Amino acid sequence: MPEYIQTLLVITVLTGLTFSLMNKALVGNFDIQQLKKWQFSWFLMLYGAVLLKNIWFIAAAVFIIANLKLPAKSIQRVYVYLVLICTIPLIYEQIPGFAGIQNIIPLSYTNLMIMSLLLPVMITLKSPQKLFSIPTDKYIVLFITLLSLLQFRDNTITNAGRESFLFFIDIFVPYYAITRLVNTQERLKMALTALFIGIIPFALIGVFELLTSWFMYTSIAPHIGYISSFNQYRDIRGGGLRAMAVFFGPIVLGYVMIYAGAILLYLQHFIKNRKLVLLAFGTVFLCLLATKSRGPWIGFALMLMMFIWTGRNGFGKLVKYGILGLGVLILASLTPAGSKYVELLPFIGDERADTFDYRARLLENSMILFKKNPLFGDINFRNTSEMESLRQGEGIIDVVNTYIGILLPYGLISLILFVGAFVFLVIRCRNIVKRPDIDIESKLTGRILISCIVGVMFTIFTVSSISYIPTFYWVLIALSSAYINIHKPKSVRINNELLQKKVTP
């Protein structure tokens, strides 16, 4: 039996077990038949990708099925997109050019899912929420516009146009579709659940990889046309390999577990069986440990701390759980297995301290470059002596910081728009949570979104926007924007409705 078939069978068993326990936990509060349809689409994508082997066949199949089964304006398109958000490795393919143009545009699995499922929504949907009626719209539109204009510096028109188109597809289309269709608390609940279905299988897969040192997707990836430069034996920490699942990067898997943990904090509100809740949290936590990635560890801890702090008697509980966590850490350091993980902790352990040194040098050199072009950056910043001094043994200059990855090529204004969207959403969500007229479930949703944003904002400080990382934070911004739109004050809703009505004589 070929190795990729064996891997498929193991993934099927692990994911099937995960979905089965999830359905058992949520029965009575969700339409389980609907959840099963989404879970089936997850399997259908995985097996379809392996059988079709070509990204164009995959995209065509999704487009045909979506247009046969889902109306262009259906909220189900958003749900299915969230379910399929990272089912397979992030395949890339170039559209070949013509008339002297070498390549038209590079497309990925994410691009094609957006164009197949969400672009028809944007084209056909006549939402009462016009552009800029949701406060976050201005951050997104200005950010995309500025980055698109800056692409035309020291660049050909075709390359700049190509990048601008990708900004529109990757950022604006999913943002618009999600914020306009996810317009009730019930729809937001289902969107979070759909996203959870899309990512929770990788928690158990990550734990399995830790226990077996078997990277599940290394045999499947080349079979579907994915080529990775990741050397699975290059980065050994804590005496063993690091789980990476479908993402071909341990830090990306850890980053995604922040979303899984945050949504699980929300879904536990609907689960009566506390044993299943503890089992789910334990699996997510073990997967996070299996990545041996310190950035996501701290990001996950900040997410939990923010969730506790925004609740009732938050400060007192934060102190109590902090003391408990410190005690667990001390006990873990006394065991052979636990001490290996404690040694990986920043400011406590010494293992792989070179990564801190590299990040410190990156920040120092980046500030030198920033001062040269503060407002709009330099698109060719990698060709400078400051960046060249950071070139590693693999021959790459790794900008392991999403904020620097925006600041250096696009400048301070772009970074302010990017960070401003997150900060604005945290403030607005916090204001909604504190309102006396908001029900318990809506308050919980707001706390989850705030906590997830804080955890993600820290984590992307430690990693560049590689793999599925930007896909997830743009979805988070869209869902948070939908939340503040759903729960805007009643007076604002009435005024908007009056303004949107056509006045006839």
N, C-alpha and C positions, 0 to 999 in steps of 0.2 A: 504494500500500500504506500503511495507517495506520501512524503512528509506533510505536504500542505493539506492533504485529505485528513491525516491524523490530527493535525492542528485544528482544522475546521470542526471535527467531531468533538474535540476537547472544548473548544470555544462554545459550541452548541450546548454541550452539557452544562458548562459553568453558567452561561447566560440563561439557559432554560431554568436552572435552579434559582437563579437570581430573580427572574421574572415571576416564577411560581410563588416564591416567598413574598414578593412585592404584592401580587394580586391577593394572596391570603391576608396580608396585613391591611390592605385598603378596602376589602370587601365591605359593603354597607355604606360607604361614603363616596364611592366612585362607581361609574359605569364600567364594570370589569370587562364587558364585551368590547367597549371602546379601547380600553387599555390593551386588550389582547390583539386588536387590529393594529395598533401602533407597534406592539412588540413583534408581530408578524412582519410588518414592513421593515423592521430592523434586520430580521433574519433574511428577508427577501433581498435587501440591498447587499448584505454580505455574500450570500450565495450567488446572487446575480452578478456581482463584480467578479467573482472567481470564475464563473462559467463564461461570461461575456469577454473578460480579459482586456477589454479596450474601453478607455474612458468615454469615447464617443458613443459606443454602443450602450454604455451605462447611462449616459445623459439622455440618449434617445429613448431608452426604455422608461426612464423616470418621467420624461416629458409626455410620452404617449399615455402612460398609465394615469398620470396626474390629470391630463386633459380629458381623459375618458371618465374618470371617477370623481374628480373634484372640480366644481365650478370655479371660475376664475376669481370670484370674490369670496370664496369660502374660507372661513377661519381654519378649516382643516388643513389648508396649505401651510399655514404657520406652524400648526402642531406637527405635521409630518416633517417639515424642515427641521424643527427642533429635535425630533426623534432621530433623524438621519444626520445630524450635524457633524458627527465624527465616526460613523460606523466603520469606515475603511481608512487605510492610510491615505494621506493627503497627496493624491496623484496630481502631477502637472503634465500638461501637454501643450505644445506650440501649434497654433494654426499656421500652416505654411503660407508664405506670401506669394506675390505675383508682381509682374511689371517692375522688377528691380527691388521690391521689398522682400527682404529675407524671411521675416516672420511677421504676421499680422498682430497677433496678441497671444500671450501665454495664459492659458486657462487652467483652473484646478478643479478638483472635486467640489470644493466649496462654491466657486464661481458658478459652476454648472447647476448645482442644486438651487442656488439663488435664482438663476435665470429660468430654470424649469418650473420652480414652485412659487417664487415670490414676485418675479418681474411681471407676470400676468396680473397679479393683484394690483401692483402699482399703476399699471397701464389702464385697467378697467374700473378700478374702485373709485367711486365718487363719494368720498368721505366728507361729512359735514365739518370735519377737522381740517381746515385749510392749512397750507404751509405757514409756519410761524404762529399758529394758534396754540401749539404746545410749546412751552418755554424753551425746552432743550433744542428745538428745531434750529434756533439761531446758532447755537454752538456747532452743531453738526454741519449745517450748510456753509457757515463761514470757514470751518476747518477744511472741508473738502475743497471749497473754492480757492482758498489760499494755497493749499498744497498743489492743486492743479495748476494754478498760475505760476508757482515757483518751479514747476517741472520744465517750463520753457526756457529756463536759464541754462546756458551751455549745453543745449540739448537739441536734437532734431525735432521737427514738428511731429513726425510720426511717433517717435518715442514718447514725447510729452503727451500727445493725444492718447496713446496706449495706456500710459500710467493714469491719466485723468479718467479714462473710461473704467479702469479697474477700481479707482477710488469710489466712483459712483456705484458700481455693482457691489463691491465688498462692504461698503459702509452705508450708503444712503438707501438702497433698495430694501435690505432687511430692516433697517431702522423704520422706514416709512410704513412698510407692510405690518410690522409688529405693533407700532404705536397707533395705527389707525384701526386695525382689526381687534386687537386685545383692548376692548373698551368697556369691559365690565369686570368686577371682581371674580366672577365665576370663570370667565375666559382666562384671566390671569392665573387663577388656580390651575386650570388645565394646561396652560402654557408651561408653568413651572414643572408640572408632572410629566409633560412630554419631554422636556429637557432632561429631567431625572432619568426617564427611560432610556434616553440616548446615551447617558454617561455612566449609569450605575453598573452595567456589566463589567466595566474595566476595573472596578474595585476588587472584585473576586479574581479577575484575570491577573491583576497586579500581585495579589497575595499568592496565587498559584505560581507565578514566575519567580517570586522570592523563594518559595519552598522547593522548587524544582530546578532553578537556574535554566529554565527553558523559555526563551523569548518566543512568544506565541506567533508573532506576525512576521518573523524574519523569513519564513518559508512561503507565506501567503503573498507578501508584498511584491517580490519580483514576478510572481505569477500573474498579478493584475497590472503590471507595468510601473510599479513604484520602485525607484532606485534611491537608496539612502547611502549617504557617506558616513553614517554613524557607525563607529567601531564599538561593538558591544563589549569588547574586552579591554578597551582603552581606559575606561574610568571605573576602577574598582574602589569601592569605599566600604569601610567597616568589615573588611575581610570577605566581601562577596560582591556579586554583580547587582546592578540596580534595575528594578522593574521599570518597564517603559510602555508595555501594552501596544496599542495601535499608534502611539504618538512618536515612536522612535526618538524619544528624549525623556529621561526620567523626570526632569524638572517640569515638563509639560503635563505629564501624568499627575504629578503632585499638585500642580496648578488647577487642573480640572477637578481634583478631589476637594478643593475648596468650595466649588460650586455644588458638588454632590453633598458635602457636609451641610452646607447652608440650606439647601432645599430639603434635606432630611430633617433638619430642625423645624421646618415648616410642616412637612408631611406627618411628623409624629403627632401633631395636633389631631390627626384623623385616625390614628392607630390605637386600638385598645390593648392589643397584645404587646406588653412592654418587653417581653423576651425578644420578639422580632425587632423591636426598635434597638435594643442593645446589640443584637446580632448585626444589624445593618451598620450601626455606628462603629462597632468593633472592626468590621470588614473595611470600612472607609479608612479608619485610623491605621490599620495594619498595612493597607495599600500605601498610605502616605509615608509610613515608615519604610516600606519596601523601596520607595524611590530614592531614599537617602539624599534628599534634596533640601537643603537648609532654608532656602527662600520660601518655598511652599509651607514648610513646617511653621515658620514664624507667621506667614500669612494666614495659615489655618488657625493658629493660636490667637492672632489679632481678631479674626472673624468671630471666634467663640467669645473672646473678651468683650467685643462690641455688642454681641447678642445679649450677653448677661447684663452688661452695663445699661442697655436701653430698656431692660425689663423693670418690673417692680422691685424696689429695694436693691437696685442694681449694684451700687457701690459695696454694700455689705456682702452680697453674694459673690462679687468679684474678689473681695479679700478672702472669703472663705474658700472658694475654689482655687484661688492662687496658692494658698497655704497647702491645700490638698495636693495640687499639682507639684509643688516643690517637694513634698514628702514622697510622692511617687517617683520623682526624678532621683532623689537621694537613694531610695530603695533599688531603683533600676541600676544605678551606678555600682551597686554592690554585687550584681550578678554578672557572669561572664558575657551573656548575650546583651544585657542592657548596657553594660559599660561601653560596648562597641558603638552604640548609638549616642550615648552621652558624649563620647569623644568627638562626635561629628557636630555637636552643638556649637554655634558661634559664641565666642568669648569664654567658653568653658573648655572645650576640647581643642586638641592641636592637629587632628588629622585633616589633611588637605587644606592647611592654612594658606597655601599659595593662591587659592582662589580669592581670598580676601585681599591679598597683596595686589593681584591683578585688577580687581575692581577699584581699589584705591588709586592705582596708577591711571586707570581709565578715567576716573572722576577728575583727577588732577590735570591730565592732558586735555580733557574735554573742556575744562574751564578756560584753558589757554586759547583754544580754538574758538570758544564761544565769544570771548572778548574781541576777537578779530571781526566777527560778523554776527553781532548780537540779535538784531531784529529778525532777519530772514535767513540766517545760516548760510552754509556753503554746500551745495549739492555734491561737490567733489571732496568732501572733508576727508575721505579715506586716503586720498593721495597726498596727504601732508606728512611731514616728518614726525609730528607728534603721534599720529596714528600708526605710522610705520614702525615706531619703536615698540608698539604693542603686538606686533605680529608674533604668533605663537609657533610652536614646533610643527603643527599641522599645516602651516602656511597661510593661516587665516587671521584676520583681525576681528575678534569677537566682541561686538558692542553689546555686552551683557547687561543692558539697561534700556528699557523701552523709552524712558523719558529722554535720555541722551540720544537715542535713535531718532527722535523727533527734533530735539533742540539743535543738533549740529547741522543737519541738512536743511531744516525749515525755519529755524530761529525761535526766538522767545515768544513771539505773538502766537505762533502755531501751538507751542507748548502750553501757553496760557489757555487757549481755547480747549485743548485736550483735557488738561487737568481741571479747568473750570467746569466742564460738563460733569465730571465726577463729583466735585465739591458742591456744585449747585444741587445735584440730585440728593446728596446726603443731607443737605440743609432742608430741602423741601420735604423729603421723606420723613425726616425727624419732626418737622412741624406738623405733618399729618398724623404721625403716631401720637403726638401730645394732645391732639384735639379731643375734646370730650364726646363729640358726636360720632366718633369712629368706632365700629364694632371690633370685637376681640380678634376675629380672623384677619381683618384688614390691618389692625395694629401689628399683628404677628408678621404679616407679609412685609410691611414697611421695615420692621426690625431686621428681617432676613435680608432685604435688599441693601439696607445700610451696612450690615455686617459683612456681606459679600463684597460690596464695593471697597470697604476699608481693607479687607484681606487681599483683594486683587490689586489694589493700588500699591500696596507694599510689595507684593510678589513680582509685579512687572518692573519694579525698581532693580530686581536681581536677574532679569532675563530679558533678552530682546524679543521682539514680536515675531517669533518663529512659529512654524507649524500652525496649530489651531488656536494659538494664544489670542491673536486679534479677533478672530471669529467670535470667541466667547465674550471678550469684554465689550464688543459692540452690541451683542445680544443683551448683555447685562444692562448697558445704557438704555437700550430700547425698552426692555421690560420695566426698568425703573421709571422711565419717562411715561410709559403707559400707566403706571401706578399713580403718579402725581396727576395725570390727566383724569383718571377715573375718580379720584378723590379730591378734585379741586372744589373749593367752596361753592355752595349752592347758588349764591348770588352771581358768581362768575359764570357758572354753567347757563343760567337763565339769560344773562347778558349776551353770551356767545350765541345762544340759540336765536335771540332776537336779531342780532346782527347778521346771522346767516340766512334768515328768511328773506325772500324776495319781497320788497315793498311794492305793492301794486296800487295805483290811484283808485 
